[in-house]
Structures are given as structure tokens and as C-alpha cells.
Amino acid sequence: MSKKAVIFPGQGSQIVGMGRDFASAGADVDGYFQRASDVLGFDLAKITFEGPQEDLTRSNVAQPAIFVVSAIAFDLAVKAGFQPDMAAGHSSGEWAALYAAGVVSYEGALKALEARGRLMQQACVAEKGGMIAVMGLDQPALEKLAADAGIQVANFNSPVQIILSGSAAGIARADELAKAAGAKKVIPLPVAGAFHSRLMAPAAEAFTALLAGIEMNSPRIPVACNVTGGFHEADPASIRRRMSEQITSSVQWIRNVETLKAAGAKTYVECGPGKVLTGLVKRIDIESTLINVTDASSLEAAKAALA
């Protein structure tokens, strides 16, 4: 039987104005954002809808904002008849997947994401680092290259897109090694620091303490785990542990998609701003059916396929 997976984007998908037009599809957009602002302590709607983009890009703003838009998109899709069989999210998007699976409440996810973004930003300031995307080298070669440069693989995004992360000196060395090894392209990423690397250890430690105060339940549907590549265990304590580990661990997105596919997923519905994950899934599961719910018009176009 063909199954459907819902997938959620992470930081980097944010764009000023995102989510606003979902009001025309019947969503209480102002209500979602007001609830978020009440949790966060600042006017999230104003930054999301008016910008500037550099303010929206701050980790403690971008991560909650993307989550709110993703939650609106998902809730509207469910209202249209969508019943996902499993869920996954990329990096901070994994919190939206946990929300979709009933593991964490809307407010609980927002509390986690605000703290996650704030703590990661603090870690970026404390120790300068960076990230690069490398094209044209295979996974074993890049894992060795990262080790030789003293950095880590941050994201296994697709067979042709792997991201490295670490100290500024390590990134510079990895750039040299990648070009010498014949990489087709090495692209510095416009990020605040070395996400998904050892440099985020202080953030992960503080985040672990915060998560103890956020209520979690066993998932209603399977949720892919970025850290392991497989599905999360049902035990909320295990989920808490993995979500803390995720901050310093590689995002195993290739394995996540392979796990969803092995569990029967043939249709992937990306809920939230942008179409980044749709592009990545297309390179991993070439026979998949891909649907986006990124705004009101895409929701309307997808309704027949969602039901």
C-alpha cells in the first residue's frame, strides 16, 4: 500500500512575507503568530512579514518562524484530508515533525526552537566557525577529508550535496583539500557559524537542561531521527536525548529518506516555506511523488492529492 510522508524544512528556508497568504485559505494566521509571540516574548509576525531579512535570519527568529509557517501549512493540509503515515524534518524542521506526530505541543516546540536558536547563536559568537557545501566528491572521500581537516560532516543532504562544518581554520583547510581532490564546486554557506559540529557543544549541553521542562509524548506516527537516520524510539526520554544530540551531530537526511521509503512512503508532502527538501528527496528517491504546501495557491493545487 502506498504511504505518505510529511516533511518539514529547517533554517535557511525563511523569507520575508512567508505564511501570510494562508489566511486566504482559512487559517487563523494572526492567531498562530500571536500564540508564538506570547511564548517568545517578541513580535514574531512583524519580523516575519515585514523583515528585514537579516533580522528574520537570526537563528532564534528564523527557527520559530519557519516552524509556525510549517505548522500552519500542515494543519491546513490535514483539514484538506491529509493523513500522513510518517514524518521527518531537516535539522530544526525535525521539531515540526514531532509536532505533526503529537510528540510535542505547538507551544512546546516554540519554546524548544527559540532556545535552540538562541543557544546556537551564542555558540557561534563564542567560537568562530563556518560551513561549506562540497559537490563532486563521494561520501567516503568527504568523510576522510573532514577528518583530515579536523572538522565534521554536518549534513548528508543528497548523494551530490554534502555539507562540512567546523572551525574557521578547519573550513579553510577543507576548502583546499576538496579542490585538490577534484571537487566540482565548493560553496561557503552564509551562516553564523559551525552548526551540527563539535563547536555547538555548549548549546547542546544547555539545551538538554531546557528540554527537561518540555512535555513530550510517544509519537502517533513514526518520526525519522536526523541523528540515527532511522525512526525515533517511542520513549520520550530517548527523543529528548536525540534532539539534544542533533545540535552537534550530522543530519542524516539521505538515510532518513531511505528509512521513509523502506517503510512504504511513495508520496512526500513538504509543508513549510520553500521547496528545498523536495529537491533533495528527488535525488534520493527518484520514483517518489512530490507535493509542496508552501502557500495558499500550492495548497489549493495539492488538495486532491492530499486527500
N, C-alpha and C positions, 0 to 999 in steps of 0.2 A: 504494500500500500504506500502511495506517495505521501510523504510528510512535508510539513512546512516548518522552517526555522525563522525566527525573528532575530535580526542582528542590529547592533547599535554602534554608531561611530564614536570615536574618542576625540581628545583635544587635537585641534588643527582644522576641524570642520566648521568652526564658528565663523559667522559672517553677520555683519550688522543688518538688522531687519528680519533675521530668521524667525520663523514661527508666527509672525504677526497675522498673516493671512489665513491661518487656521480658524480664525473667528468666523470667516465666511462659510466654513464647513460645520459650524455649530459648536465649536469648542469654546469654553469659557477661558479664553487665553488670559484675560486680565486676572481671573481668579487663580489660575495656575501660578502666574508670576507674583501675585500678591502673597500667596502662601509661601513661595520661595523667598521673597523679600523678608517676610516675617521671621523665617528661620535664619537667614543670612545676616540680617541687620543692615542691609543697604538695598537701594532701589535697583534690583536686577533688570527690571523691564526697561528702565531708562537707558542703561548701558547697552542692553541687547538691541533695542530698537533704534537708538539714536547714536550709539557709539561714543567716542571714536573707536575705530578698530583696535588701536593699541591698548585701550582700556579693556575692551572685550577679550583681548588675547591674554591678559594676565591669568595665570593658572587658576587662582581662586575665584575668578569670574567665569572664565571660559568653561570649566568643567561643570559647574552647576547650570550654566545657561544651556549648554548642549544637552544636558540631562533633561531639563524642563521641556525643551522643544521635542526631544525624543519621546518623553512620556506623553506629551500631547498627541504626537503622531501615532504612537502605539495605541493609546486609549481610543482614538478615533477609528483606527483600523479594527480594533475589537468591536466597537459599536457597529461597524460595517459588516461584521460577521467573521472576522479573522480569529481563528483559534490556533495559535502556534503549538507545535508539538515539542519544541525545544528552543533554546535561546543562547545567544552568545553576544559578547560585546568586546570591542577592541580597547584595551587599556582602561581609561576612565569609563568607557562605554559598557564595561562589564557590570557597573553599578546599575545601569538601566536594564540590563538583562536580569539582574537579581530582582529589580522592581517588577519586571514583567512576570517573573516566576513566583511572586508573592513572598520572596525571602525577606525583603526589606520594604518599609513603607516609603511613601513619597517624601515625607519629611526626614525620615531616617537616611535615605540616600542623599538628600541635600546636605545634611549635617556632615556626612562622611566626605562628600565631594568638596565642600568648602574647606574642611580641614586638610584633606589630601592635597588640594591645590595650594593652599597657604603654606603647608609644611614643605612641599616640594620646592616652592618658590624660595623659601628661606634657605633650603639646602643649596639651591643654585647660587644664591648670593654668598654663602659661606665658602664654597669652593667652585672655582670657575671650571666649566666643562662644556662639552658640545656633543653634537650628533651629526653623522653623515650617512647618506644613502649611497650604497655601492651597487652598481649594475654591471653584470657581465662576469661575475665570479661565482662559482658554486658554493653551496653551504659549507662543506668541509674546508675549503680554501679560506673562506671568510672567518670561520671559527678559529683556524690556526693564525690567521693574520691578526685577529683581535687579540688573541693571547700573546702574540709576539709584541704587539704594541702596548700591552698592559691595560687594555680596555675590554669591553664586553659587547656581545651581540644584544641589541636592545629589542629589535623586532624582527621576527621571521614572518614578513608580511605576505610574500608570494615567492615562487621559485626564482623570480627575476628581480625582486626588491627586498633587500636585507639592510637593516639599519644598525650602525655601530654607535656606541655611546661610551663616554669616559672623560678623563681629564683633557684639558686643552692641549697639553703636550702629547698625550697619547693619541688624540684625534689627528694632530698634525703628522705624527709618525705613521698612523694607519693610512692616511691620505697618500703619503709617499709610497708605502708598501703596496697599496692597492693599484696605484698607477704603474708601478714597476712590475706587478704581476699580470698586467694586461686588462685591468678593469675598463669597461667601455665608458663608464661615467662615474664620477664621484661628486656628490652634491651636498654641500653643507646645508643643514636644516636651520631655519630661522626660529630656534627655540632658546629658552632662557638658560638651559644647562643640560646636564647629562642625565636625562630621565632613563629609568629602567637600567640603572647601573649601581655599582657599589657606592657612588657618591651620594646616593639618595638614602643611605642607611640611617642617618639621623631622623629623616622624615618617616621612614618605616617604623622606627622604634617609637616615636611619639604617636604615630597613627594607631599602633597596636593598643596603646592605652586608651585612646579615644573610642575605638571600636567596642571596647568592653561595655560602654554605656549605650550602645545602639542595639535595639531588639532585632533579632533575626529568627526566621522560621525555616523549616525544611522546604526545599523548592517543590512547587506544584508540578513543574515540568523540568526536565534535565537542563542544566546550565553549564555551558563549556567554561573551563577554567584556563585562563591565559598562562598560568604558571606551569601546569602539568600537561596541557594540551588535550586532556580527557575531560570527562564531566566532573563537576564538583560532587563531593560526597553529600549525603543528606544531612549530616550533623552540622548544625550552625557553628559550633566551635571550630570545625575544620574549615568552613567557609571564611570565618573571621581570620584564621591563620593564613589562608591562601591570599586573601585580599590585602593583608599586610605585606606578605612576601612579594606580591605582584609589583610593588613600588620599586624594588631592586632587581627583579627577575626579568628575563627575556619574555616578550609577548609571543607565545607560540601560536600565532594565528593560522599558519599553514596546518598544523596539527589540529587546531580547533575545527577548521572546516572539514578536514578529513574525518574527524570524530562525528560531526553532524551528518556527513554523507554516509558513513558506516551505519549510523543509527536510522537511516532511511530518508534523510532530507533530500528533496529534489527541487524544492522551491525555497528561495531565500528572500525575505522581505526586510529591506533596510529601512528602519524608522528613525528619522532624525535628519539634521541638515547635511546636504551634500550626498555624493554617490561614491565616496572613496572605497567603502567595503565592497560595494557591488563590483567595482573594477578588480579588486583583489580576489574575490571569490571566483570571478570569471576565469582567472588564470590558474586556479587550483582545482575547481570542479567545472570542467568545460561543458558538461552536459546539463548544468543547472538552469532552472528558470529563475530570473532575477526581477524583483519588483522593488520600486522605491516609493516611500511615502515621506516626501521631504517638504511638501507644501500642499495647499488645498487642491490645486489642479491635478497633481500627481495622485492624490488620494482618490479623487473622482475617477480618474482613468483606471485606477487599480481595483476599484470596488468589486467588480465581477470576479476578478481573480482571487481576491481575498476571501470571499465567502465560501 
